[in-house]
Amino acid sequence: MYFILPSPLFILYSTLFSLHFIKYNYHFLNIIFESSSAKRAMFFRQNRDGQSQKS
């Protein structure tokens, strides 16, 4: 069925599907990025506190 479709139409369908997939997973990706950045900020804060306590 797919090889019956013309090439531009197939590209259009694949891009639409990938856009829908990205929109569906955007919420989960956002949560992952937020949690990782929060962990990084906490780590840097602890690092700064440790350095200030040493000196």
CHARMM internal coordinates of N, CA and C (Angstrom, degrees):
IC EDIT
DIST 1 N 1 CA 1.4625
DIST 1 CA 1 C 1.5275
ANGL 1 N 1 CA 1 C 111.09
DIST 1 C 2 N 1.3366
ANGL 1 CA 1 C 2 N 115.93
DIHE 1 N 1 CA 1 C 2 N -40.09
DIST 2 N 2 CA 1.4655
ANGL 1 C 2 N 2 CA 118.51
DIHE 1 CA 1 C 2 N 2 CA -175.55
DIST 2 CA 2 C 1.5195
ANGL 2 N 2 CA 2 C 111.78
DIHE 1 C 2 N 2 CA 2 C -68.24
DIST 2 C 3 N 1.3398
ANGL 2 CA 2 C 3 N 117.22
DIHE 2 N 2 CA 2 C 3 N -39.09
DIST 3 N 3 CA 1.4670
ANGL 2 C 3 N 3 CA 118.60
DIHE 2 CA 2 C 3 N 3 CA -177.18
DIST 3 CA 3 C 1.5203
ANGL 3 N 3 CA 3 C 111.84
DIHE 2 C 3 N 3 CA 3 C -75.11
DIST 3 C 4 N 1.3440
ANGL 3 CA 3 C 4 N 117.79
DIHE 3 N 3 CA 3 C 4 N -8.48
DIST 4 N 4 CA 1.4664
ANGL 3 C 4 N 4 CA 119.54
DIHE 3 CA 3 C 4 N 4 CA 172.43
DIST 4 CA 4 C 1.5328
ANGL 4 N 4 CA 4 C 110.11
DIHE 3 C 4 N 4 CA 4 C -76.28
DIST 4 C 5 N 1.3239
ANGL 4 CA 4 C 5 N 116.04
DIHE 4 N 4 CA 4 C 5 N -32.29
DIST 5 N 5 CA 1.4594
ANGL 4 C 5 N 5 CA 119.40
DIHE 4 CA 4 C 5 N 5 CA -179.77
DIST 5 CA 5 C 1.5199
ANGL 5 N 5 CA 5 C 110.68
DIHE 4 C 5 N 5 CA 5 C -67.32
DIST 5 C 6 N 1.3355
ANGL 5 CA 5 C 6 N 117.46
DIHE 5 N 5 CA 5 C 6 N 144.75
DIST 6 N 6 CA 1.4594
ANGL 5 C 6 N 6 CA 119.93
DIHE 5 CA 5 C 6 N 6 CA 172.80
DIST 6 CA 6 C 1.5336
ANGL 6 N 6 CA 6 C 111.14
DIHE 5 C 6 N 6 CA 6 C -67.01
DIST 6 C 7 N 1.2888
ANGL 6 CA 6 C 7 N 115.10
DIHE 6 N 6 CA 6 C 7 N 154.77
DIST 7 N 7 CA 1.4642
ANGL 6 C 7 N 7 CA 121.08
DIHE 6 CA 6 C 7 N 7 CA -173.32
DIST 7 CA 7 C 1.5356
ANGL 7 N 7 CA 7 C 113.69
DIHE 6 C 7 N 7 CA 7 C -60.39
DIST 7 C 8 N 1.3451
ANGL 7 CA 7 C 8 N 120.47
DIHE 7 N 7 CA 7 C 8 N -47.12
DIST 8 N 8 CA 1.4791
ANGL 7 C 8 N 8 CA 119.18
DIHE 7 CA 7 C 8 N 8 CA 179.83
DIST 8 CA 8 C 1.5206
ANGL 8 N 8 CA 8 C 112.85
DIHE 7 C 8 N 8 CA 8 C -59.94
DIST 8 C 9 N 1.3424
ANGL 8 CA 8 C 9 N 116.03
DIHE 8 N 8 CA 8 C 9 N -38.47
DIST 9 N 9 CA 1.4594
ANGL 8 C 9 N 9 CA 119.63
DIHE 8 CA 8 C 9 N 9 CA 179.26
DIST 9 CA 9 C 1.5241
ANGL 9 N 9 CA 9 C 110.38
DIHE 8 C 9 N 9 CA 9 C -64.45
DIST 9 C 10 N 1.3223
ANGL 9 CA 9 C 10 N 116.99
DIHE 9 N 9 CA 9 C 10 N -40.85
DIST 10 N 10 CA 1.4603
ANGL 9 C 10 N 10 CA 120.99
DIHE 9 CA 9 C 10 N 10 CA 178.93
DIST 10 CA 10 C 1.5283
ANGL 10 N 10 CA 10 C 110.38
DIHE 9 C 10 N 10 CA 10 C -63.54
DIST 10 C 11 N 1.3362
ANGL 10 CA 10 C 11 N 116.88
DIHE 10 N 10 CA 10 C 11 N -41.10
DIST 11 N 11 CA 1.4676
ANGL 10 C 11 N 11 CA 120.53
DIHE 10 CA 10 C 11 N 11 CA 178.12
DIST 11 CA 11 C 1.5256
ANGL 11 N 11 CA 11 C 109.80
DIHE 10 C 11 N 11 CA 11 C -63.49
DIST 11 C 12 N 1.3320
ANGL 11 CA 11 C 12 N 116.39
DIHE 11 N 11 CA 11 C 12 N -41.50
DIST 12 N 12 CA 1.4628
ANGL 11 C 12 N 12 CA 119.99
DIHE 11 CA 11 C 12 N 12 CA 179.09
DIST 12 CA 12 C 1.5181
ANGL 12 N 12 CA 12 C 110.80
DIHE 11 C 12 N 12 CA 12 C -61.66
DIST 12 C 13 N 1.3355
ANGL 12 CA 12 C 13 N 116.71
DIHE 12 N 12 CA 12 C 13 N -45.44
DIST 13 N 13 CA 1.4653
ANGL 12 C 13 N 13 CA 119.84
DIHE 12 CA 12 C 13 N 13 CA 179.50
DIST 13 CA 13 C 1.5239
ANGL 13 N 13 CA 13 C 111.25
DIHE 12 C 13 N 13 CA 13 C -62.49
DIST 13 C 14 N 1.3200
ANGL 13 CA 13 C 14 N 117.28
DIHE 13 N 13 CA 13 C 14 N -42.16
DIST 14 N 14 CA 1.4667
ANGL 13 C 14 N 14 CA 120.05
DIHE 13 CA 13 C 14 N 14 CA -178.55
DIST 14 CA 14 C 1.5291
ANGL 14 N 14 CA 14 C 110.70
DIHE 13 C 14 N 14 CA 14 C -66.03
DIST 14 C 15 N 1.3401
ANGL 14 CA 14 C 15 N 117.50
DIHE 14 N 14 CA 14 C 15 N -39.69
DIST 15 N 15 CA 1.4629
ANGL 14 C 15 N 15 CA 119.27
DIHE 14 CA 14 C 15 N 15 CA 178.76
DIST 15 CA 15 C 1.5222
ANGL 15 N 15 CA 15 C 110.77
DIHE 14 C 15 N 15 CA 15 C -67.16
DIST 15 C 16 N 1.3381
ANGL 15 CA 15 C 16 N 117.34
DIHE 15 N 15 CA 15 C 16 N -40.72
DIST 16 N 16 CA 1.4614
ANGL 15 C 16 N 16 CA 119.72
DIHE 15 CA 15 C 16 N 16 CA 177.56
DIST 16 CA 16 C 1.5181
ANGL 16 N 16 CA 16 C 110.97
DIHE 15 C 16 N 16 CA 16 C -61.82
DIST 16 C 17 N 1.3359
ANGL 16 CA 16 C 17 N 116.87
DIHE 16 N 16 CA 16 C 17 N -42.17
DIST 17 N 17 CA 1.4568
ANGL 16 C 17 N 17 CA 120.52
DIHE 16 CA 16 C 17 N 17 CA -179.82
DIST 17 CA 17 C 1.5219
ANGL 17 N 17 CA 17 C 110.83
DIHE 16 C 17 N 17 CA 17 C -64.67
DIST 17 C 18 N 1.3399
ANGL 17 CA 17 C 18 N 116.92
DIHE 17 N 17 CA 17 C 18 N -42.14
DIST 18 N 18 CA 1.4623
ANGL 17 C 18 N 18 CA 119.73
DIHE 17 CA 17 C 18 N 18 CA -179.43
DIST 18 CA 18 C 1.5264
ANGL 18 N 18 CA 18 C 110.34
DIHE 17 C 18 N 18 CA 18 C -67.43
DIST 18 C 19 N 1.3339
ANGL 18 CA 18 C 19 N 117.57
DIHE 18 N 18 CA 18 C 19 N -37.21
DIST 19 N 19 CA 1.4627
ANGL 18 C 19 N 19 CA 119.95
DIHE 18 CA 18 C 19 N 19 CA 177.38
DIST 19 CA 19 C 1.5224
ANGL 19 N 19 CA 19 C 110.57
DIHE 18 C 19 N 19 CA 19 C -63.74
DIST 19 C 20 N 1.3307
ANGL 19 CA 19 C 20 N 117.09
DIHE 19 N 19 CA 19 C 20 N -42.45
DIST 20 N 20 CA 1.4624
ANGL 19 C 20 N 20 CA 120.66
DIHE 19 CA 19 C 20 N 20 CA 177.78
DIST 20 CA 20 C 1.5211
ANGL 20 N 20 CA 20 C 110.25
DIHE 19 C 20 N 20 CA 20 C -63.04
DIST 20 C 21 N 1.3289
ANGL 20 CA 20 C 21 N 117.04
DIHE 20 N 20 CA 20 C 21 N -40.38
DIST 21 N 21 CA 1.4592
ANGL 20 C 21 N 21 CA 121.75
DIHE 20 CA 20 C 21 N 21 CA 179.48
DIST 21 CA 21 C 1.5275
ANGL 21 N 21 CA 21 C 110.52
DIHE 20 C 21 N 21 CA 21 C -63.58
DIST 21 C 22 N 1.3432
ANGL 21 CA 21 C 22 N 116.61
DIHE 21 N 21 CA 21 C 22 N -42.94
DIST 22 N 22 CA 1.4697
ANGL 21 C 22 N 22 CA 120.43
DIHE 21 CA 21 C 22 N 22 CA 179.17
DIST 22 CA 22 C 1.5254
ANGL 22 N 22 CA 22 C 109.77
DIHE 21 C 22 N 22 CA 22 C -64.64
DIST 22 C 23 N 1.3437
ANGL 22 CA 22 C 23 N 116.78
DIHE 22 N 22 CA 22 C 23 N -42.25
DIST 23 N 23 CA 1.4645
ANGL 22 C 23 N 23 CA 119.47
DIHE 22 CA 22 C 23 N 23 CA 179.80
DIST 23 CA 23 C 1.5211
ANGL 23 N 23 CA 23 C 110.87
DIHE 22 C 23 N 23 CA 23 C -62.90
DIST 23 C 24 N 1.3457
ANGL 23 CA 23 C 24 N 116.12
DIHE 23 N 23 CA 23 C 24 N -36.40
DIST 24 N 24 CA 1.4588
ANGL 23 C 24 N 24 CA 120.18
DIHE 23 CA 23 C 24 N 24 CA -178.60
DIST 24 CA 24 C 1.5235
ANGL 24 N 24 CA 24 C 111.12
DIHE 23 C 24 N 24 CA 24 C -69.62
DIST 24 C 25 N 1.3238
ANGL 24 CA 24 C 25 N 117.04
DIHE 24 N 24 CA 24 C 25 N -37.19
DIST 25 N 25 CA 1.4634
ANGL 24 C 25 N 25 CA 120.99
DIHE 24 CA 24 C 25 N 25 CA -175.62
DIST 25 CA 25 C 1.5237
ANGL 25 N 25 CA 25 C 112.79
DIHE 24 C 25 N 25 CA 25 C -94.82
DIST 25 C 26 N 1.3498
ANGL 25 CA 25 C 26 N 117.74
DIHE 25 N 25 CA 25 C 26 N -0.67
DIST 26 N 26 CA 1.4619
ANGL 25 C 26 N 26 CA 119.88
DIHE 25 CA 25 C 26 N 26 CA -175.52
DIST 26 CA 26 C 1.5239
ANGL 26 N 26 CA 26 C 111.30
DIHE 25 C 26 N 26 CA 26 C -61.60
DIST 26 C 27 N 1.3312
ANGL 26 CA 26 C 27 N 117.10
DIHE 26 N 26 CA 26 C 27 N -39.08
DIST 27 N 27 CA 1.4638
ANGL 26 C 27 N 27 CA 121.09
DIHE 26 CA 26 C 27 N 27 CA -178.66
DIST 27 CA 27 C 1.5259
ANGL 27 N 27 CA 27 C 110.35
DIHE 26 C 27 N 27 CA 27 C -61.17
DIST 27 C 28 N 1.3436
ANGL 27 CA 27 C 28 N 116.44
DIHE 27 N 27 CA 27 C 28 N -45.97
DIST 28 N 28 CA 1.4690
ANGL 27 C 28 N 28 CA 119.81
DIHE 27 CA 27 C 28 N 28 CA -179.17
DIST 28 CA 28 C 1.5206
ANGL 28 N 28 CA 28 C 110.77
DIHE 27 C 28 N 28 CA 28 C -66.98
DIST 28 C 29 N 1.3332
ANGL 28 CA 28 C 29 N 116.98
DIHE 28 N 28 CA 28 C 29 N -40.88
DIST 29 N 29 CA 1.4649
ANGL 28 C 29 N 29 CA 119.54
DIHE 28 CA 28 C 29 N 29 CA 177.50
DIST 29 CA 29 C 1.5215
ANGL 29 N 29 CA 29 C 110.68
DIHE 28 C 29 N 29 CA 29 C -61.83
DIST 29 C 30 N 1.3307
ANGL 29 CA 29 C 30 N 117.28
DIHE 29 N 29 CA 29 C 30 N -40.24
DIST 30 N 30 CA 1.4559
ANGL 29 C 30 N 30 CA 121.55
DIHE 29 CA 29 C 30 N 30 CA 179.13
DIST 30 CA 30 C 1.5242
ANGL 30 N 30 CA 30 C 110.52
DIHE 29 C 30 N 30 CA 30 C -61.28
DIST 30 C 31 N 1.3332
ANGL 30 CA 30 C 31 N 116.98
DIHE 30 N 30 CA 30 C 31 N -44.47
DIST 31 N 31 CA 1.4663
ANGL 30 C 31 N 31 CA 120.97
DIHE 30 CA 30 C 31 N 31 CA 178.80
DIST 31 CA 31 C 1.5253
ANGL 31 N 31 CA 31 C 109.91
DIHE 30 C 31 N 31 CA 31 C -60.81
DIST 31 C 32 N 1.3363
ANGL 31 CA 31 C 32 N 117.03
DIHE 31 N 31 CA 31 C 32 N -43.84
DIST 32 N 32 CA 1.4687
ANGL 31 C 32 N 32 CA 120.36
DIHE 31 CA 31 C 32 N 32 CA -178.79
DIST 32 CA 32 C 1.5238
ANGL 32 N 32 CA 32 C 109.53
DIHE 31 C 32 N 32 CA 32 C -62.99
DIST 32 C 33 N 1.3284
ANGL 32 CA 32 C 33 N 117.81
DIHE 32 N 32 CA 32 C 33 N -46.24
DIST 33 N 33 CA 1.4630
ANGL 32 C 33 N 33 CA 120.23
DIHE 32 CA 32 C 33 N 33 CA -178.15
DIST 33 CA 33 C 1.5209
ANGL 33 N 33 CA 33 C 110.94
DIHE 32 C 33 N 33 CA 33 C -65.59
DIST 33 C 34 N 1.3486
ANGL 33 CA 33 C 34 N 117.39
DIHE 33 N 33 CA 33 C 34 N -40.54
DIST 34 N 34 CA 1.4604
ANGL 33 C 34 N 34 CA 120.04
DIHE 33 CA 33 C 34 N 34 CA 179.59
DIST 34 CA 34 C 1.5204
ANGL 34 N 34 CA 34 C 110.86
DIHE 33 C 34 N 34 CA 34 C -63.15
DIST 34 C 35 N 1.3409
ANGL 34 CA 34 C 35 N 117.48
DIHE 34 N 34 CA 34 C 35 N -44.79
DIST 35 N 35 CA 1.4615
ANGL 34 C 35 N 35 CA 120.23
DIHE 34 CA 34 C 35 N 35 CA -178.01
DIST 35 CA 35 C 1.5249
ANGL 35 N 35 CA 35 C 110.32
DIHE 34 C 35 N 35 CA 35 C -65.51
DIST 35 C 36 N 1.3383
ANGL 35 CA 35 C 36 N 117.64
DIHE 35 N 35 CA 35 C 36 N -40.21
DIST 36 N 36 CA 1.4628
ANGL 35 C 36 N 36 CA 119.49
DIHE 35 CA 35 C 36 N 36 CA -178.86
DIST 36 CA 36 C 1.5286
ANGL 36 N 36 CA 36 C 110.20
DIHE 35 C 36 N 36 CA 36 C -67.25
DIST 36 C 37 N 1.3370
ANGL 36 CA 36 C 37 N 118.14
DIHE 36 N 36 CA 36 C 37 N -40.75
DIST 37 N 37 CA 1.4608
ANGL 36 C 37 N 37 CA 120.05
DIHE 36 CA 36 C 37 N 37 CA 179.28
DIST 37 CA 37 C 1.5220
ANGL 37 N 37 CA 37 C 110.51
DIHE 36 C 37 N 37 CA 37 C -67.74
DIST 37 C 38 N 1.3445
ANGL 37 CA 37 C 38 N 117.70
DIHE 37 N 37 CA 37 C 38 N -36.42
DIST 38 N 38 CA 1.4646
ANGL 37 C 38 N 38 CA 120.29
DIHE 37 CA 37 C 38 N 38 CA 177.65
DIST 38 CA 38 C 1.5229
ANGL 38 N 38 CA 38 C 110.34
DIHE 37 C 38 N 38 CA 38 C -64.99
DIST 38 C 39 N 1.3450
ANGL 38 CA 38 C 39 N 116.94
DIHE 38 N 38 CA 38 C 39 N -42.56
DIST 39 N 39 CA 1.4637
ANGL 38 C 39 N 39 CA 119.81
DIHE 38 CA 38 C 39 N 39 CA 177.34
DIST 39 CA 39 C 1.5195
ANGL 39 N 39 CA 39 C 110.26
DIHE 38 C 39 N 39 CA 39 C -61.19
DIST 39 C 40 N 1.3242
ANGL 39 CA 39 C 40 N 116.96
DIHE 39 N 39 CA 39 C 40 N -42.03
DIST 40 N 40 CA 1.4557
ANGL 39 C 40 N 40 CA 121.09
DIHE 39 CA 39 C 40 N 40 CA -179.59
DIST 40 CA 40 C 1.5289
ANGL 40 N 40 CA 40 C 110.07
DIHE 39 C 40 N 40 CA 40 C -62.43
DIST 40 C 41 N 1.3352
ANGL 40 CA 40 C 41 N 116.77
DIHE 40 N 40 CA 40 C 41 N -43.76
DIST 41 N 41 CA 1.4635
ANGL 40 C 41 N 41 CA 120.02
DIHE 40 CA 40 C 41 N 41 CA 179.55
DIST 41 CA 41 C 1.5251
ANGL 41 N 41 CA 41 C 110.54
DIHE 40 C 41 N 41 CA 41 C -63.30
DIST 41 C 42 N 1.3442
ANGL 41 CA 41 C 42 N 116.99
DIHE 41 N 41 CA 41 C 42 N -41.76
DIST 42 N 42 CA 1.4639
ANGL 41 C 42 N 42 CA 119.91
DIHE 41 CA 41 C 42 N 42 CA 178.01
DIST 42 CA 42 C 1.5214
ANGL 42 N 42 CA 42 C 110.62
DIHE 41 C 42 N 42 CA 42 C -62.06
DIST 42 C 43 N 1.3298
ANGL 42 CA 42 C 43 N 116.73
DIHE 42 N 42 CA 42 C 43 N -41.78
DIST 43 N 43 CA 1.4639
ANGL 42 C 43 N 43 CA 120.47
DIHE 42 CA 42 C 43 N 43 CA -179.79
DIST 43 CA 43 C 1.5254
ANGL 43 N 43 CA 43 C 110.19
DIHE 42 C 43 N 43 CA 43 C -62.43
DIST 43 C 44 N 1.3318
ANGL 43 CA 43 C 44 N 117.23
DIHE 43 N 43 CA 43 C 44 N -44.74
DIST 44 N 44 CA 1.4616
ANGL 43 C 44 N 44 CA 120.20
DIHE 43 CA 43 C 44 N 44 CA -179.89
DIST 44 CA 44 C 1.5241
ANGL 44 N 44 CA 44 C 110.72
DIHE 43 C 44 N 44 CA 44 C -65.07
DIST 44 C 45 N 1.3395
ANGL 44 CA 44 C 45 N 116.84
DIHE 44 N 44 CA 44 C 45 N -37.58
DIST 45 N 45 CA 1.4598
ANGL 44 C 45 N 45 CA 119.82
DIHE 44 CA 44 C 45 N 45 CA 179.60
DIST 45 CA 45 C 1.5342
ANGL 45 N 45 CA 45 C 109.80
DIHE 44 C 45 N 45 CA 45 C -64.32
DIST 45 C 46 N 1.3368
ANGL 45 CA 45 C 46 N 116.71
DIHE 45 N 45 CA 45 C 46 N -45.52
DIST 46 N 46 CA 1.4665
ANGL 45 C 46 N 46 CA 120.07
DIHE 45 CA 45 C 46 N 46 CA 178.50
DIST 46 CA 46 C 1.5293
ANGL 46 N 46 CA 46 C 110.16
DIHE 45 C 46 N 46 CA 46 C -61.72
DIST 46 C 47 N 1.3226
ANGL 46 CA 46 C 47 N 116.77
DIHE 46 N 46 CA 46 C 47 N -40.29
DIST 47 N 47 CA 1.4552
ANGL 46 C 47 N 47 CA 120.83
DIHE 46 CA 46 C 47 N 47 CA -179.76
DIST 47 CA 47 C 1.5315
ANGL 47 N 47 CA 47 C 110.09
DIHE 46 C 47 N 47 CA 47 C -61.87
DIST 47 C 48 N 1.3352
ANGL 47 CA 47 C 48 N 116.82
DIHE 47 N 47 CA 47 C 48 N -44.97
DIST 48 N 48 CA 1.4694
ANGL 47 C 48 N 48 CA 120.32
DIHE 47 CA 47 C 48 N 48 CA 178.79
DIST 48 CA 48 C 1.5215
ANGL 48 N 48 CA 48 C 110.47
DIHE 47 C 48 N 48 CA 48 C -62.52
DIST 48 C 49 N 1.3407
ANGL 48 CA 48 C 49 N 117.41
DIHE 48 N 48 CA 48 C 49 N -43.86
DIST 49 N 49 CA 1.4672
ANGL 48 C 49 N 49 CA 119.90
DIHE 48 CA 48 C 49 N 49 CA -180.00
DIST 49 CA 49 C 1.5188
ANGL 49 N 49 CA 49 C 110.66
DIHE 48 C 49 N 49 CA 49 C -61.61
DIST 49 C 50 N 1.3277
ANGL 49 CA 49 C 50 N 117.00
DIHE 49 N 49 CA 49 C 50 N -41.86
DIST 50 N 50 CA 1.4586
ANGL 49 C 50 N 50 CA 120.24
DIHE 49 CA 49 C 50 N 50 CA 179.72
DIST 50 CA 50 C 1.5172
ANGL 50 N 50 CA 50 C 111.38
DIHE 49 C 50 N 50 CA 50 C -63.15
DIST 50 C 51 N 1.3282
ANGL 50 CA 50 C 51 N 117.74
DIHE 50 N 50 CA 50 C 51 N -41.62
DIST 51 N 51 CA 1.4597
ANGL 50 C 51 N 51 CA 120.65
DIHE 50 CA 50 C 51 N 51 CA 179.55
DIST 51 CA 51 C 1.5219
ANGL 51 N 51 CA 51 C 110.69
DIHE 50 C 51 N 51 CA 51 C -66.58
DIST 51 C 52 N 1.3289
ANGL 51 CA 51 C 52 N 117.70
DIHE 51 N 51 CA 51 C 52 N -39.06
DIST 52 N 52 CA 1.4644
ANGL 51 C 52 N 52 CA 119.46
DIHE 51 CA 51 C 52 N 52 CA -179.14
DIST 52 CA 52 C 1.5274
ANGL 52 N 52 CA 52 C 110.37
DIHE 51 C 52 N 52 CA 52 C -69.83
DIST 52 C 53 N 1.3406
ANGL 52 CA 52 C 53 N 117.27
DIHE 52 N 52 CA 52 C 53 N -35.30
DIST 53 N 53 CA 1.4656
ANGL 52 C 53 N 53 CA 119.37
DIHE 52 CA 52 C 53 N 53 CA 178.44
DIST 53 CA 53 C 1.5288
ANGL 53 N 53 CA 53 C 111.06
DIHE 52 C 53 N 53 CA 53 C -67.76
DIST 53 C 54 N 1.3421
ANGL 53 CA 53 C 54 N 117.60
DIHE 53 N 53 CA 53 C 54 N -37.10
DIST 54 N 54 CA 1.4641
ANGL 53 C 54 N 54 CA 120.59
DIHE 53 CA 53 C 54 N 54 CA 179.92
DIST 54 CA 54 C 1.5248
ANGL 54 N 54 CA 54 C 110.17
DIHE 53 C 54 N 54 CA 54 C -62.62
DIST 54 C 55 N 1.3140
ANGL 54 CA 54 C 55 N 117.25
DIHE 54 N 54 CA 54 C 55 N -43.86
DIST 55 N 55 CA 1.4643
ANGL 54 C 55 N 55 CA 120.77
DIHE 54 CA 54 C 55 N 55 CA -176.46
DIST 55 CA 55 C 1.5223
ANGL 55 N 55 CA 55 C 109.42
DIHE 54 C 55 N 55 CA 55 C -86.70
END
COOR INIT
IC SEED 1 N 1 CA 1 C
IC BUILD
